[in-house]
Amino acid sequence: MNFKINNRYLLTFGVIILCMVTFSDLKAQAQVNEKAEAKAFVKKFYDWYVPLSNKPIDRKNPVSPIAVLKQRPEYFDEPLRKAFLDDAAAQAKYPGELVGLDFDPFLDANDNVLGYKLGNVKQVGNKFQIEVSVGDHIIAEVMKAGGSWKFTNFFYPNNKQYTLLQVLASLRNGREKMKPNK
């Protein structure tokens, strides 16, 4: 058999191959850039937050998720922000009782930490999970929304794989069975 290859088909095939190689490289580069951006966002937060969390307790302005939300609301996606606000509102209904978070959710600690170290970055769908070592090991999950990075959750792998959203939901479910103090 004798096949004739038309130059037009050969050129078209070459252009298609070139485009596939170019666009696959651009997508890979975009993923690398997004990983670096996600890690830089988490670093920016912890560079600000760790020194803040180590300040002496000020009863008028304690460091809490709500204080963080007031200063950096744009850092948190809507479900996480709402869960924090619901937790704080519920705690206000039960003065003298602990019905909300009793640990620092960004450090997974109750005590001061000297510093932190960022580790691996893993992409899961459109979110990135960044390892953070702050005495204990946590994973900060972030995603890009509307051109800005936002925290979507925090994972506590040393605590049976609980996440912050799971902890807040569990606290909410427990409070639903209680009657507020007056």
One Martini backbone bead per residue (centre of mass of N, CA, C, O) as a GRO file, in nm:
protein
  182
    1MET     BB    1   0.098   0.035   0.018
    2ASN     BB    2   0.013   0.376  -0.067
    3PHE     BB    3   0.069   0.676   0.107
    4LYS     BB    4  -0.064   0.997   0.119
    5ILE     BB    5   0.064   1.298   0.246
    6ASN     BB    6  -0.075   1.576   0.343
    7ASN     BB    7   0.044   1.880   0.431
    8ARG     BB    8  -0.209   1.984   0.571
    9TYR     BB    9  -0.239   1.751   0.778
   10LEU     BB   10   0.041   1.776   0.901
   11LEU     BB   11   0.011   2.064   1.004
   12THR     BB   12  -0.238   2.020   1.180
   13PHE     BB   13  -0.115   1.803   1.361
   14GLY     BB   14   0.119   1.979   1.467
   15VAL     BB   15  -0.055   2.198   1.599
   16ILE     BB   16  -0.202   2.016   1.797
   17ILE     BB   17   0.045   1.912   1.948
   18LEU     BB   18   0.154   2.187   2.036
   19CYS     BB   19  -0.096   2.272   2.201
   20MET     BB   20  -0.095   2.039   2.402
   21VAL     BB   21   0.183   2.095   2.522
   22THR     BB   22   0.141   2.389   2.606
   23PHE     BB   23  -0.120   2.358   2.786
   24SER     BB   24  -0.008   2.146   2.983
   25ASP     BB   25   0.219   2.330   3.089
   26LEU     BB   26   0.040   2.560   3.193
   27LYS     BB   27  -0.121   2.393   3.397
   28ALA     BB   28   0.120   2.300   3.564
   29GLN     BB   29   0.215   2.587   3.635
   30ALA     BB   30  -0.044   2.678   3.777
   31GLN     BB   31  -0.030   2.468   4.006
   32VAL     BB   32   0.237   2.563   4.121
   33ASN     BB   33   0.146   2.854   4.179
   34GLU     BB   34  -0.092   2.782   4.368
   35LYS     BB   35   0.072   2.642   4.582
   36ALA     BB   36   0.247   2.889   4.651
   37GLU     BB   37   0.011   3.077   4.723
   38ALA     BB   38  -0.113   2.910   4.948
   39LYS     BB   39   0.140   2.908   5.128
   40ALA     BB   40   0.168   3.219   5.150
   41PHE     BB   41  -0.101   3.266   5.292
   42VAL     BB   42  -0.045   3.095   5.544
   43LYS     BB   43   0.210   3.245   5.627
   44LYS     BB   44   0.084   3.522   5.668
   45PHE     BB   45  -0.104   3.439   5.894
   46TYR     BB   46   0.112   3.315   6.096
   47ASP     BB   47   0.290   3.569   6.115
   48TRP     BB   48   0.052   3.721   6.259
   49TYR     BB   49  -0.072   3.514   6.476
   50VAL     BB   50   0.146   3.405   6.670
   51PRO     BB   51   0.218   3.673   6.816
   52LEU     BB   52  -0.074   3.732   6.904
   53SER     BB   53  -0.114   3.462   7.076
   54ASN     BB   54   0.139   3.553   7.283
   55LYS     BB   55  -0.007   3.754   7.420
   56PRO     BB   56  -0.132   3.885   7.668
   57ILE     BB   57  -0.418   3.875   7.826
   58ASP     BB   58  -0.709   4.055   7.714
   59ARG     BB   59  -1.020   4.098   7.829
   60LYS     BB   60  -1.121   4.300   7.599
   61ASN     BB   61  -0.903   4.144   7.373
   62PRO     BB   62  -0.919   3.851   7.296
   63VAL     BB   63  -0.797   3.569   7.163
   64SER     BB   64  -1.001   3.473   6.888
   65PRO     BB   65  -1.187   3.391   6.632
   66ILE     BB   66  -1.345   3.660   6.645
   67ALA     BB   67  -1.103   3.849   6.646
   68VAL     BB   68  -0.999   3.747   6.377
   69LEU     BB   69  -1.254   3.813   6.210
   70LYS     BB   70  -1.241   4.121   6.260
   71GLN     BB   71  -0.946   4.152   6.125
   72ARG     BB   72  -0.989   3.878   5.900
   73PRO     BB   73  -1.256   3.800   5.722
   74GLU     BB   74  -1.125   3.737   5.431
   75TYR     BB   75  -0.984   3.449   5.532
   76PHE     BB   76  -1.288   3.331   5.528
   77ASP     BB   77  -1.524   3.132   5.466
   78GLU     BB   78  -1.854   3.114   5.519
   79PRO     BB   79  -1.887   2.846   5.686
   80LEU     BB   80  -1.662   2.912   5.893
   81ARG     BB   81  -1.758   3.185   5.989
   82LYS     BB   82  -2.040   3.091   6.086
   83ALA     BB   83  -1.942   2.883   6.294
   84PHE     BB   84  -1.798   3.086   6.475
   85LEU     BB   85  -2.040   3.273   6.533
   86ASP     BB   86  -2.224   3.056   6.657
   87ASP     BB   87  -2.034   2.979   6.889
   88ALA     BB   88  -2.023   3.262   7.024
   89ALA     BB   89  -2.327   3.300   7.067
   90ALA     BB   90  -2.365   3.051   7.246
   91GLN     BB   91  -2.167   3.127   7.471
   92ALA     BB   92  -2.330   3.385   7.557
   93LYS     BB   93  -2.582   3.206   7.668
   94TYR     BB   94  -2.344   3.058   7.872
   95PRO     BB   95  -2.253   3.175   8.139
   96GLY     BB   96  -1.988   2.991   8.296
   97GLU     BB   97  -1.980   2.809   8.044
   98LEU     BB   98  -1.856   2.542   7.835
   99VAL     BB   99  -1.981   2.537   7.476
  100GLY     BB  100  -1.716   2.578   7.324
  101LEU     BB  101  -1.433   2.649   7.238
  102ASP     BB  102  -1.109   2.525   7.414
  103PHE     BB  103  -0.924   2.610   7.165
  104ASP     BB  104  -0.687   2.671   6.931
  105PRO     BB  105  -0.763   2.626   6.593
  106PHE     BB  106  -0.473   2.729   6.463
  107LEU     BB  107  -0.286   2.544   6.686
  108ASP     BB  108  -0.386   2.321   6.871
  109ALA     BB  109  -0.401   2.497   7.151
  110ASN     BB  110  -0.342   2.647   7.495
  111ASP     BB  111  -0.061   2.748   7.432
  112ASN     BB  112   0.217   2.874   7.363
  113VAL     BB  113   0.411   2.949   7.074
  114LEU     BB  114   0.723   2.989   6.908
  115GLY     BB  115   0.626   2.855   6.630
  116TYR     BB  116   0.656   2.760   6.281
  117LYS     BB  117   0.592   2.509   6.015
  118LEU     BB  118   0.596   2.444   5.684
  119GLY     BB  119   0.488   2.208   5.453
  120ASN     BB  120   0.315   2.038   5.270
  121VAL     BB  121   0.139   2.040   4.952
  122LYS     BB  122  -0.207   1.960   4.876
  123GLN     BB  123  -0.422   1.864   4.625
  124VAL     BB  124  -0.796   1.893   4.655
  125GLY     BB  125  -0.906   1.978   4.399
  126ASN     BB  126  -0.969   2.325   4.478
  127LYS     BB  127  -0.781   2.251   4.716
  128PHE     BB  128  -0.548   2.323   4.987
  129GLN     BB  129  -0.304   2.142   5.185
  130ILE     BB  130  -0.130   2.262   5.475
  131GLU     BB  131   0.131   2.204   5.664
  132VAL     BB  132   0.139   2.256   6.030
  133SER     BB  133   0.389   2.332   6.272
  134VAL     BB  134   0.282   2.384   6.636
  135GLY     BB  135   0.387   2.135   6.814
  136ASP     BB  136   0.169   2.045   6.636
  137HIS     BB  137  -0.037   1.890   6.390
  138ILE     BB  138  -0.163   2.059   6.104
  139ILE     BB  139  -0.425   2.144   5.858
  140ALA     BB  140  -0.458   2.379   5.609
  141GLU     BB  141  -0.744   2.487   5.433
  142VAL     BB  142  -0.758   2.612   5.093
  143MET     BB  143  -0.905   2.867   4.871
  144LYS     BB  144  -0.996   3.011   4.570
  145ALA     BB  145  -1.200   3.318   4.587
  146GLY     BB  146  -1.235   3.587   4.406
  147GLY     BB  147  -0.900   3.606   4.409
  148SER     BB  148  -0.898   3.475   4.702
  149TRP     BB  149  -0.782   3.354   4.989
  150LYS     BB  150  -0.921   3.078   5.195
  151PHE     BB  151  -1.039   2.939   5.466
  152THR     BB  152  -1.215   2.611   5.520
  153ASN     BB  153  -1.012   2.443   5.715
  154PHE     BB  154  -0.913   2.219   5.990
  155PHE     BB  155  -0.677   1.972   6.065
  156TYR     BB  156  -0.642   1.686   6.317
  157PRO     BB  157  -0.453   1.409   6.291
  158ASN     BB  158  -0.399   1.351   6.614
  159ASN     BB  159  -0.744   1.355   6.627
  160LYS     BB  160  -0.892   1.139   6.444
  161GLN     BB  161  -0.943   1.337   6.192
  162TYR     BB  162  -1.035   1.600   6.275
  163THR     BB  163  -1.227   1.890   6.228
  164LEU     BB  164  -1.338   2.198   6.278
  165LEU     BB  165  -1.623   2.160   6.162
  166GLN     BB  166  -1.683   1.909   6.336
  167VAL     BB  167  -1.651   2.038   6.612
  168LEU     BB  168  -1.865   2.263   6.575
  169ALA     BB  169  -2.102   2.066   6.518
  170SER     BB  170  -2.088   1.910   6.784
  171LEU     BB  171  -2.137   2.150   6.968
  172ARG     BB  172  -2.408   2.230   6.847
  173ASN     BB  173  -2.555   1.961   6.906
  174GLY     BB  174  -2.516   1.978   7.218
  175ARG     BB  175  -2.669   2.257   7.258
  176GLU     BB  176  -2.958   2.172   7.157
  177LYS     BB  177  -3.005   2.019   7.452
  178MET     BB  178  -2.998   2.292   7.583
  179LYS     BB  179  -3.046   2.548   7.829
  180PRO     BB  180  -3.034   2.861   7.886
  181ASN     BB  181  -2.908   3.097   8.072
  182LYS     BB  182  -3.020   3.386   8.282
   0.00000   0.00000   0.00000
